[in-house]
Amino acid sequence: MPKLKTKSSAKKRFRFTASGKIKMPQAGKRHGMIKRTNSQIRKQRGTTIMTKQDTKIVKSYMPYNLRG
């Protein structure tokens, strides 16, 4: 069987936690900050945990991760 390739875009954007969940950067922070409320901007700091449905898709992009 040939080896599967990891999607390069996925390995740049996502990281796995020790329990196998996927960490991702918060969305909606690139531009248009003037129209966002201050509380919205505060909530979008740092990273967030991906939903279970999306996690299934991203794990298929990264077949050889250690915590899959």
N, C-alpha and C positions, 0 to 999 in steps of 0.2 A: 504494500500500500504506500502511495506517496504521502509525504508529510503535508499537513495543512498549514496554510499561511495565516499568521496573525494579521488582522487589519491594523495598519500603522496608525490610522487616525484614532482608533480605540485605545491603543496602548499609550498614546500621548495624552488622552483626555480623562481616562479613568484609572482608579487605583482600587485594589482590593483591601478590605479590612481583614483582621485575623479570623473573624467568624464567617468570611466568605461573601459579605455584602459588598456593594460597590459604592465608593465615594466618588462624587463628581462636583465640579465647581457650580456655584449657583448661576442660574440663567438670568438674563435681563439686566446685566450691569454694564454693557458696552457703551451705550449712548442714550441720550434722552433723559438724563438724570434730573433735569430741571422740572420735568413734569411728574416725577415720582415723589411720593411723600417721604419725609425723613424716616418714618418708621419702616417703610418698605426698603429703603436703602440700608438701614441697620440690619434688617432680617436677612438681607442677601449677602452678608459678609461670610467669608470662609467657604466651607464645602457643605454638601448635604448628602444624605444617603438616597440612593436610587430606589424607585418602587420595584416591587417583586416582578411585575410584568415586564418592565424595561430591563431588569437584571437578566432575565432569560435571554433576551436578544443580544445584549452586550457579551454575555458569557459565550455565545456561539461565535462571536468575533475573535475571542481570545481562547483558542482551544487548549493551549498548553500552560495555562496559569496554574499556580501551585494550589490555590484554594478554590478550585472550580467545583 
